[in-house]
Amino acid sequence: MSEPLRDKLKPNERLRAYAKEEAVDRLPCVPIVGNTAARVIGARVGEFKGNGKLVARAQVAAYRMFGYDNIRIFTDLYTIAEAMGAAVFYPDDETAYLDSPAINDEKDIASLKPADPQKDGNLPQFLEAMKIALDEVGDEVPVTGALTGPFTTSSFLIGAERLARGIITSPEAVHELCSVALESCLNYAKAIIDIGCTPSLTDPMSSGTVISRKQFQTFSFPYLKKLIDYIHGRGKGVTLHICGNTSKIWDLMADAGADCLSIDNEASLADAKRAVGDRVRLMGNVRPSEIMLEGTQADVNQAVRRCVTEAHDSPKGLVVASGCSLPTETPFENIRAMLNAVREIGWPVNTGRG
Amino acid sequence: MVMPDNSDLYRKLSDAVVEMEIDAAGELSREVIANGFDAYEAIDKGLADGMERAGTLFEDEEYFIPELLVCSDAMYAGIDILRPHIKTSGATEKHKVVIGVIQGDTHDIGKNLVKIMLESAGFEVLDLGRDIPPPVFVEKAAESGADVIGISTLMTTTMKGMAQVVELLKGRGERERFKVIVGGGPISQSFADKIGADGYAKNAADAVRLVKAIYEPAAIAV
């Protein structure tokens, strides 16, 4: 290729036109860049802790480097749980992980208090990051703040195994826990929307790989729906990501009110299109590890073409994306390759098979 | 007087595990002792059989992680009562497997399920826990006399640690002494091949098949 491919539209223009089914320059594309943003500015991942300015600088720089269609302020899943007392370990240069839950016994659920996003944990710093990114590039690209769902946050509050056992042995305690987690989620969603951003929901423990459809219906859905209802009430759309195989709950994810489902690579975009494509936009689902981290640029190109072939004609549209957040060390060339594949395919969509 | 049928009791033990009845598993185990039945047989044909059935239900997506965990609670409730009564004479040495979650990750449900399923299949499991540095896998395997090292992760960030375990074994000239098996969300057969692991399991039931195949290749090979 002699000329580098360039976008004609800014993300906001592209997404607005795409939503109205007007002509665009290419399909929307979101390689879900998390801590890879640290590499873009030569920072260590551990430096993001409590440093909203640095998170914003990294995420804005990554957006400018690659030109994708959404900035998501995200470093890890534990922000709300941490603000409610869970201990998070921050390695020097890798993604943070849960060190210990906030409580170890169902009896202590009553002691948990909903998080105050203005002062608890690192929530104020994440809000600051969103505000900075919004001020810098919010006129051209959507800026979203990652918000971990009530069920998953509950798992970080009491420990995943204790939560899983509780589903069978003490369902009422699980509901009590999910209720207080929901309060925190609502507080954080309000704070995110108050500064002009949009929450982006992620709820990995609600996965069909972990719990059954019935358990999702009972313990996750009611809380997700309340959260999404609130966000809709503030005039914002909702993207919902649940990891693993979610094919058995796609209809429920749509019933909960999600406008866009981010589909993990463990599930099929073609199946999702048939099941719920007429109700929700789909997003996905290039393999983050096998393809984006380990693959070649040609692998990425091929994977993007597969996604587009499977679901570009989905009635509510497709956002070409990775199936989950990208590993930190994903090569820049592979992220560029994802965008370039979407640019090559262009508009109207031409996967080059004809 | 008619002796109660032990196979009936074993069936009830198995059912108690499948039905997640923790108290019943305990009571039935006490009944085994009271009747003078063989404790090892009660575990093998009762509790472990129930756990194997639960594992099948898990693979068939009838059961999920919550059910499997509570089934294992029922199994262990029974084992705790029966274990002191196992006659050690003539008991065969169990094959030992060292497992753990690699450094940088604390997601351990998957690893714990593998441990449960391996134990119920008759293997001895040395559980190192979570967030385990690569050298610890090697040291613990060597000193415990294990033959298999099982490494789990849910995080892509920690996958290189798995490769380090293989490299460390090579460095010590002990690569052939152990079989290294890997599993977890981001892991695939191709990744296992790439780092030179001996096998990949996609879930806990698959891990049991894999370990059995390592020990009894003839029994598995078609």
Chai-1 contact restraints between the chains, C-beta under 6 A:
chainA,res_idxA,chainB,res_idxB,connection_type,confidence,min_distance_angstrom,max_distance_angstrom,comment,restraint_id
A,E94,B,G104,contact,1.0,0.0,6.0,A-B,restraint_1
A,E94,B,T157,contact,1.0,0.0,6.0,A-B,restraint_2
A,T95,B,T157,contact,1.0,0.0,6.0,A-B,restraint_3
A,Y97,B,T106,contact,1.0,0.0,6.0,A-B,restraint_4
A,L98,B,T106,contact,1.0,0.0,6.0,A-B,restraint_5
A,A160,B,I109,contact,1.0,0.0,6.0,A-B,restraint_6
A,E161,B,I109,contact,1.0,0.0,6.0,A-B,restraint_7
A,A164,B,I65,contact,1.0,0.0,6.0,A-B,restraint_8
A,A164,B,P66,contact,1.0,0.0,6.0,A-B,restraint_9
A,A164,B,L69,contact,1.0,0.0,6.0,A-B,restraint_10
A,R165,B,L69,contact,1.0,0.0,6.0,A-B,restraint_11
A,R165,B,V70,contact,1.0,0.0,6.0,A-B,restraint_12
A,I167,B,P66,contact,1.0,0.0,6.0,A-B,restraint_13
A,I168,B,P66,contact,1.0,0.0,6.0,A-B,restraint_14
A,I168,B,V70,contact,1.0,0.0,6.0,A-B,restraint_15
A,V210,B,I65,contact,1.0,0.0,6.0,A-B,restraint_16
A,I211,B,F64,contact,1.0,0.0,6.0,A-B,restraint_17
A,S212,B,F64,contact,1.0,0.0,6.0,A-B,restraint_18
A,S289,B,T156,contact,1.0,0.0,6.0,A-B,restraint_19
A,S289,B,P186,contact,1.0,0.0,6.0,A-B,restraint_20
A,E290,B,S188,contact,1.0,0.0,6.0,A-B,restraint_21
A,P327,B,T156,contact,1.0,0.0,6.0,A-B,restraint_22
A,T328,B,T157,contact,1.0,0.0,6.0,A-B,restraint_23
